[in-house]
Amino acid sequence: MIFTDKYNRLFHNIAYILAWVLLLAGLYFMAWTTLFTETGNGDNVEHVHATWLIATGNVPYRDFFQHHHPLLWYMFAPFIKSVPNVLVMLNLAHAIGIITGVLAFFIVYKICTRFFASSFASLCSLLILCPPYYYIFCFNYNPDTFMALFYALGLYFLLEYWDKKQLYALCFAFNLFFIAFLFTQKMLSVVVVLGVIFLYMLFKQKTPWIHVFYALLVPVLCIILGITILYKEDMLDLYWKCNYVFNIVMQKYYGFNKVAVMDHERLILPCVTASCGILWTIKSQNILYKIISVLFVTELLQRCFYFSIAPYYLLPLMIYICILNSVFIDKMIQKHFILIFIFLGISTYYLCISKNSYIDDRGQDRSFTRYISNNVNRCDYVISAYLSNHSIANKDPHYYWSILGHVDMAGEESGTGEHPNLNDVVLKYKPKLIYGGDYFSSYHQNRGQEVFIQRVSPQIIDQYYLPTPFENIYLLKYEYQKRDCRYDEKRGDWYYAD
């Protein structure tokens, strides 16, 4: 069918308007989830809690368990420390995660428009790949979100270097990759592939070695400084066990459930269209197209066959898919612009199902978080349940923040610390809130078996605790709560005076 110029302009205008409506509706949905739904998943709360522990003077790995790099917690500890209300704290963290994730994909959009496709095709690529509810699943207050932002920035400057051969771009790229690594060690699995490609390009394009020296100077010096500090603090071995040995040991605890990429049906279509985009990159003489294709294939293989238990593990893959999809969509609409309405129709469908999909997984009930906020103070200890971290801005009476029967078992196996005896810690610290249910071994649960680990003794619960409106959650009896909570300005810590 042949359209006149008048009708072509009309279709173009309608498509542009629809794309912007979808984008604004998605941004509105993200803001709505921050204020009117549950305040993030377990990982989100875990990192808020770690940030609060840093803000109160604790040192990661030594004073409390963690198996991530600490840049996120130190960056936001001053902000978290100044927020008195737990709900506000969670809202702030959730908003930070979403804004950071959106910024990451804005950088991806700039990569697409700078090196690969038109602005409209790039925008449509983001809308199809990242429907609003998928943003929320990926963009939490966790290190991966920030890793994605700095990796995307680094990738932009690395492509700029390969295109223009300017030293500043390579220095920016390497330093941004290093910052991404300081958020999470997962960056290593991404940068290894990128490093092999860089070495190939180094010899193919005869890149001056002096450029590599200058680009590596700051990251190498920072690594040497970091190792020196850890060694002087006698934490080098503990750091290694928590961040590397533990994470390798932990993978076997998930059994056959450790790879869930194909459960995320919303990624299947973008992967298929990205694969179609590779057909154009093969034909292209532009080496940058081929580099992105190699990164996409290798990352997809890693995610399908290695370890991908949560959507945010897929963020580097999503970056490559966006770029390849921008190429695919750009080529398609150049020949048949009317096809863009199919892509926008898919995006509209994603938007329409966003609320129900999100609520099914998260919910809108904040009553439990409000209950915690109203019944504990900063001096109180809290014991969390297996898959939920109740201790948001409260002390842990033991080394592990949550997921007993999982991280404590893997931690003992990897040598990071012994798993706690709950009866002993309850008698010693009298936590304000405790989980009184059973803790099971997640290693066996993921293999279809129920293996009991421990629980707080019913006799101890009867003597010291009262039931709450929430199943298996108990509150310390009021006669044991009459204590004077004070703040030590020198130590930056809360404590009971009596």
N, C-alpha and C positions, 0 to 999 in steps of 0.2 A: 504494500500500500504506500502510495506516495503522498506526502503531506506538503502543503504550501508552507512558505516561510512563516506565515502568520500562525498556522497551527503548530509548527515546530517550536516557535517561541513560546506559545501557550503551554505546550507539554513541558518544555524546559522550566518555565516559571513555576508550574504546578509541582514538578519534582523537587525543585529547590525549596519551595515553601514546605512541602511535606517532610523533607529531610530535616529542616530546622525545627519544625514542630516536634518531630520524634526526638531530636536532641534535647530540646528544652523540657519535654515531658519526662525524659529519662533523668535529667538533672533534678527535676522536681521530685521524682520518685526517690532518688537518693537522699534528698533532704528530709523527706517524709519518714524514711526508715530510721534516720538518726533520732528524730524527736518522738516518734509514736509507736515504735516497735521495740522488741528486745534489744538490748544494747550490746550486740555482738556475740560471737560464738566463744567457745572455750579458749581457743588460742588468743582471741582478742583480750579476754579478761586476764589470761596468763601474763601477757606482756604489760598490761596496765599494772598488774600486781608487781611484776619485776621492776617496773619504773618507780613505783611507790617505794619499794625496798631500797632502791638506789638513792632515792630522795631522802630517806631516813638514815643514810650512812652505811648501809650494808654493801658488801663487796661480792659481786657475782662469783659463782663457783666455790669460793671459800666459805661465805656466810649462808648462802642459799643455793639450791640447785638450779642450773639452767644449762641448756645444750645449744644455745644460739650465741652469736656474737653480740656484744653489748652496746653498740653505738646508738641504737634506737632508744634504749632506756636512759642513757646519759644525756642524750639530746633533749628529751622531754621531761626529765626529772624535775627541773625548776618549775615547769608549768603545772605538773601533776601535784607537786608539793603544796602549791598555793591554792589548790581547789579543795574546799572543806567537805563538799557533798559527794557521795559515791556516785549517785546518778548523774550529776553534772560531769564528774570525772569520766564516766563511761561514755557519755554523749560527746564530750570533747575528743576523746580518743577515737571514737567511731567517725566523727567528722574529719579528724586529721587523716585517718586511713583513706576515706573516700576521696578527699581533696587530693591527696598524694597520688592515688591511683588514677584519677582523672588527669592530673598533670602528666603522669607517665604516658598516658595514651594521647595526650596533646602533643608530646614530643614525638611519639610514633607517627602521628598525623603529619608533623613537620618533616619527618624522615621521608614519608611517602611523597609529599608534595615537592620536596627538594630534589629527590633522586629518582623517583619511580613513576608518578602518576599525577593526574589533575587533582585539584583541590576537591572537586565534587565526588570523584571516584574514591578518593581517600576518606572523605567523610562517610560515604555509604559503606565502605569497608568496616569502619569502626562500629557503625550502627548495627550491621548484620552480625559481626563477631561478638560484640559486647552489648547484648540487650541489658536493660537496667538491672534486672535481678542478678545477672551474672557479675556485673560490677560489684554488687554488694557481697557476693560470695567470695570474690577475690580480694577486694580492697578493704581489708581489715587493718586494725592497728597491730601489724606484725612486721617483722623484718623483711619479708618477701616483697611487700608493697613498696617499701623504700628501695630495696635492691632493684626492683623493676624500673623505678624512676631513674636511678643513677646509671643503670645499665643502658637504658634507652638513650640517655644523654651521651654516654660514652660511645654507643654505637653510632649516633649521629656524627660525632666528631671524628670517629675512625673512618667512616665513609667519606667525610669531608677531606680527611687527609689523603685517602686513596684517590680522590678526585682532583685535589689541588696541590698535594705534596707540600703543605705548609706545616712547619714544625709545631707551631702552637696547637694545631688541631690534634696531633698525635699526643702531645703532652696532656692536653685536656682529656683525651680518651683514656689514656692509661691511668691517670689519677682518678677519674670518675669510676672506672672499673674497680680500682682499689677501694674506693669509698663504698661501692656496692658490696664488696667482699666483707667490709667491716660491719655491715648489717647482717649478713648471713653467709656462712661458708658454702651454701648451695651454689654460690657464684662460681666456685671452682669447676663444677660440672659444665657450666656454660663457657667459661673462659678457656678451658682446655681445648675445646673444638675451635674456638675463635683464635687461640694461639697457634694451632697448626695451620689454619688458613693464613694467619699473619706471616708466619715463616715462609709459606709458599709465595705470598705476595712480596715478601722482603727480597727474595732471590729473583723472582720473575721481573719485578719492576726496578731492581737494583736500588732499593731504598738505602740511603746513607746510614751506616751503623751509628754515626754520631747522633742521629735523630733518635735511635732506639735508646742510646745511653742517656740522653737528656730526659726522655719520656719515662724511663724506669728509675731515675734518680730518687725522686721523692718517695714512691712506693717502697723501694728497697731500703732506704734509710728509715722509714717508719716501721717496717718489719723488724729491722735490727733493733730499733729502740723498743718496740713492743716486747720482743723476746728478752731483751736485757731487763726490762721492768719486771716481767713475769718471773725471771730467774732470781732476781734480787728479793722478790716477795715470796720466793719458794712456792710459786704457783704454776710453773711451767708444765710440770707433769700433770697436775690437776686440770689445767686448761686443755691439754691434749686429750685427756680421758673424757672430759665432759663434751667437747666439741667434735671429736672425731671417733674415738673408740666407742663411746656410748651410742652415737648415731648409727654406727655400723651394727652394733649389737641389737639396737632397738628394732631394726628392720625385720628381724626374724620373728618378733613378737606379733606381727600382723599376719603371719602365715600367708594364705592365698589372697588376703584382702589388701595387700600392700600396693596393688596397682588397680586404680579405679578410673582410669582415663576414659575408657569406652562407656562407662556409666553416665558420663556427662554428654548426653545425646545432643545437646545444643552445640557441641563442638564438631560434630560429624560433618554437617553441611559446610561450615567454613574450611574444614580440612580438605574436603573434596574440591571446593572451588579454588583453594590455594594450590592444590596439586595441578589443577587446570592452568593456574597462573604460571607454573613451572614450565609449561610448554612454550610460553612466550619468552621466558628467561633463557631457555636452551637456544632458541633461535637468535636471541639478541647478541650483539657483539659487545655489549656493556658487561664488564667483569663483575660489577656490583650486583647485577641481577643473579648471576650464577652463585655468588657468595651467599646471598640470602637463601637461595634454594638449598644449598648444602647445609646451612644452619638449620633450616626447617626440617629437613629429612633426619639429620642426626639428633635433633632435639625431640622429634616425634618418636624416634626409636627408643631414646632414653626414657621418655615418659610412659611408653607402652610396655616396656620390658624391665624397667628398673624399680622405681619407687615413686608413686604418685598418689598419695592417699587423700589429698585435698585439692580443691580447684586452684588455689594460689601457687601450687607447684607448677602450674601450666603457664604462668605469666610470660616467661621468655618465649615459649612456643606461640603464645597469642600475639606477641610482637611480630614474629616472622609471618604468621598467618595474615595479620593485618596488611603487611607490606605486599605479600604475594596477591592477596585479594584485591588490593588497590590496582595492581597491574591487570588482573583478570577483568575487573569491572570496567576499568578504563578502556581496554581493548573491545569489550562487548558493546559499550554504549557509543563508542566511536562509529561502529557499524550499524547498530540497531538501538537507538536511544530508548525506544519504547520498552526495552527489557529492564530498564532501571526501575520500572514500576513493580516488577516481580521482586526485585531485591528489597525495595521499600515496603512491599506488602509483607515480606517475611519479617522485616524489622517491626512493622506494626503489630503483627501477631505476637512477637516476643514481648512487646510492650504491654499488650492486653493481658497476657498471662503472668506478668511480673508479680503483681501483688499476691495472687493466690499461691504462686510457686514459692515466694519468699516467706509468706506467713505459714505455709505448711512446714517449712523447715525451722523457722525461728519463733513465730508467734508474736502476739502483741501484749502478753501479760507481763507486767513489770512488778507484780506484787512481791515476789520473792526478793528482788533486789531492794525494793523499798523496805521490806522487813529487816533485812540485814543492816541497811543504812540507819534505821530507827533504833536498833537494839544493840549496836556495838559502838565502841569508841576506839580511838587509835592505840590505846593501851592493851586492848583485848586480843587474845589469841583466838584463832578460828581453825577448825579442822574441816577440810573440804571433802566432798563426795568423790566417787571414782572419776566420772566424766564431767565434773562441774567444779569450778574454782570459786567457792564462796568467799574466800579470803581475798578481798579486793584491795582494801587499804587497812589491812590488819596483819598482825604478826603470825607467822607459822610456828607452831610448837615443835616442829621437826624440820629436817633439812629440805624435804621435798614439798613443793607448793601444792601438788595435787596428783591425781591419778595414781594413788597407791594401788599396788597390785600390777603396776605397769612400769612407771619410771623408776620406782624404788627397786623393783626386781632387776630391771635392766641396769640400774645404777650400781647395784651390788655386784652384778656379774662383770661390769666394766671397770670396777674399782673406784667409782666416784664417791661412794658412801654407802653405809649400811642402811637397810630399810628400817623404819622406826617400829617400835612396839607401842601400839596406840594406848593400851592400858597404862603404860608407864608415863607417857607424855600427858595424858589426861589427869592423872593423879598429881603430877608435878606442876602443871601450868594452869589447870582449871580453865580450859578454853571457854569463852562465852557461848559460842555455837559449835556444835559437833555434828558430824554425820554418824548416825548410829546403826546404819545398815551394814551389810556384808561387803567386803572387798574381795573380789575374785581375781584370779590370774588372767590377764588379758592374753597372755601367750596361749593358754589353753582355750579361752573363750573363742578366739579366732580360729580354733581347730575343732569347734563344736563340743567342747567339754566345759563343765562348770567345776573349777577347782578353787575351793575356799582358801583365802589367805589369812584374814583376821577380821575382827570387829571389836568395837569397844564393849567390854563386859556388860551384860544387862544389870548386874549388881551395882556397878559403878554408875550407870545411867540412872538407876532408881534412886541412888543415894544423892547424886549431885545435880540431876537435870530434870527439866520439865518438857513435856511434848509441845510442839508448835503446830500451827495449821498445816505444815508441810511434812510430808511423809519422811520418816527417818531423820528428821532434823530436830535437834534438842537444844534447849536454851538453859544456861546455868541458872540454878535456883536463886531467887532474889536474895536470900540470906548470905550467899557467897559473892554477891555483886557489890556489896557496900565497901568500895575501895576508892582511894583518892588517886585519880589519873592526873599525872603532871607531865610537863614537857621540859626536857633538859636541852637548853640552848647550846651548850658547849658540844654535846654529842649529837645534837639534832635528832633526838630520839624521845619517844613517849615511854613512860614507865609508871608503875604503881608505887606510890610512896610507902604503903604499908605492906 
